[in-house]
């Protein structure tokens, strides 16, 4: 089990985040039954990189990671 890292809210001062409805409806049971755990491991690694960038307030790196 991973540790919980609380991130500073100042991250949101630098960016405007918007949710855009796309009209897609999904059933979580169906989605979870198709999870590729190798892809989950890759995302966990990316999440660690993003956490580090946020903690260091490295906004250029954050933007690069979002583009990846």
N, C-alpha and C positions, 0 to 999 in steps of 0.2 A: 504494500500500500504506500502511496506517495505521501509526502508531507504537504501540508497546505501552506502556500506562500501568499501572504496578503500583499497586494500590489498597491502602490500609491495612486490615489485618485487624480493626481496632477497629470497623469497620462491623458486623461480626457480633456484637459485644457488645450492640448495641442492639436486635437483632431475632432472633426464632426462626424459622428457615426449615425447612419441612417438605415433603418430597416425598410426594405422595399417589398411590399406584398406581391407575390407572384401567382397567387391563386392555386398553388400546389397543395394538395392534401395528401398526407402520408400516414400510414399506420405504423407506429413504432415497433410492433412485433415483427412485421414484415421487413422493416429496415434493419433491425437488429439481427435477423436471421441471415442476412447477407453480408455481415461485417467481415472484412478481410483483416485479420489480426496483424499481418505483416504491415499493412497500411497504417493501422493504429499505432504500431511501434514507431513508424516514420513520423507520424504526427506528434507523438510524445516527445521525440527528439526536437522537432520544430518548436513545440511549446516551451521546452527548456531554453532554447535560443531566444525566443520572444520574451520570456520571463527575465532573462539576463539583460536584454536590451532595454526593457521597461525600467528595471531597477537602476540601470546606469543612465537612464534618460537619454539613450542614444536613438533619437528620433529618425535619423537617416537610416540606421540599421533596421528599425521597426518597419519603415516603409519598404525597404528591400525585402524583408521577410514576408510581408503581406503580398508582394508581387510574385514570390516563389511559387 
